[in-house]
């Protein structure tokens, strides 16, 4: 599965988050062969869980599918640049590659505000591919927040 195809799935997850009035962010975790190991969408509002970010949900689903927490050989595709919490979870899970759509200029931790995923002081470095279908991801977020103002 290409990054673009995986982003299509992630955008579908992001749109599903709208049903519970959650910020529309979606994520898909791919195995090395391109198959889907797990998906996630923001569920903080739906679950009342501050940790229920799309990335964390996808990582949990992937770990359950694999039967273990080490997610080496995977790619996490997410519609929005991961925050520091999610970047930490990505590093802890040993995910070697992250693809994201829109930049998060307020809280991003993959190159905008922070660059935790590529911090050379840490034991694991992550390949980061930014801007895949960024306009589409950003438009979804803009529309969501505009409707709340």
N, C-alpha and C positions, 0 to 999 in steps of 0.2 A: 504494500500500500504506500502510495506517495505521501509526502507531507501535506500536499493540497487535499488529497482525498481524506486523510485523517482529520484535517482541519474542518472539512465538511461535517464529519461526525461530531467534532467538538462544538461547532456552531449549533448543531441540533441540540446538544446537551444544554448549551447556554440558553437557547430559546425555551427549553423545558423549564428552566429555573424561573422564568417569568410567571408560571402558573402559581407559584407560592410567594410571589412578590420578592424573590431573591434577586440580587444583582446578577445579570445574565453572563455568567462565566461558565464555560464547559471545558472538560478535559477528557482525553483518551490516552490510555497507556497501551503501547504496542510492543509485542514481542519482537525478537530479532527477525523473525520471518514475516513481519508485517501484520500478523493476526492481532486482534484486539484482546488484551488481557483484562482490561477494566475500563470503565467510564465513570465520570463524575460530573456533578453540577453543584453550584453553590446551593447549600441547604441550611444556611445559618438561620434564616427566618423560619423555615419549615420545621427545623429540628430544635431550635433554641440552643444550638451547639456552636460556640464561637470558633471551633476548629473545623467546621464543616465547609471548608473551601473545596472547590471543584478538584484541585490537584490532590488534596488529601483523600478525598473520596475515591478518586481513580487509583491512587497508590494503594489504599486499603483493599479495593476490589482486586487489583493485580496481585497483591501479596496473598490474598485468599485463594485466587486461582492457581497461583504457583505453589502454595503451601509453605511459604516462607517469606521473610521480610526483605531478603536481598534481591533487588530487581535489576541486577547487572544484565547488560545486553538489551535493555529496553529503551524506548523513546517515549517521552511524555509530551503530548501535543495539547496546548492550552490556548484559549482565545485571548487571554490577557497575561502580560508579564507577571511571573510569580512574585508574591510578596516575600518578606524575610522569613515568615513562618513556613511557607510552602517551599522556599528555597532550602531551608534547613531540613525539611522532610525529604526533599529530593536527594540531598546529599547523604542523609542518613540511610536512605533506601538504596544507595549506590546506583542511581539512575545515571547513565553516562551521557544522555542526549536529551535536550529540551528544545522544543519548537514552540514558538508562541506568535500570536497575532499582533495585538495592539500593545504599545508601550504603556506603562503605568508611571507617569511622571511624578506622582505623589508618593507612591509606596513600592515601586518596583525594585526587585533585588537581583535582576539579571542584566544589568547594564545601565539603567537610567539613574535611579537614586543611589543604589548600591550595586555591587557586582559580586555577590556572595557565591554564585555558582562557579565563577572562574577565579576565585581568590586563591592565589598561589600558596598562601600560608596554610591552607586546609589540605587534608590528605587526599581528597578526591576532586578532580576538576571535571567539569561538565561541558560538553560541546553545546553551544547555544546558537540556535538559528532563529533570528528575529524577523518579524514583519510578514509572515505568511498570512495572506488575506487580512492584513492589518486594517484596511479601510472598512471592510465588512464587520470585523470585530469591534472596531471603534464606533461605528455607526450604531450598532446594537446597544452599546453602553451609553452613548449620547442620548439616544431616544429614551432609554430607561430613565436616566437622570433628568432629562427635560420634562418628562411627564410628572415628576415629583416636585417641580419648582413652581 
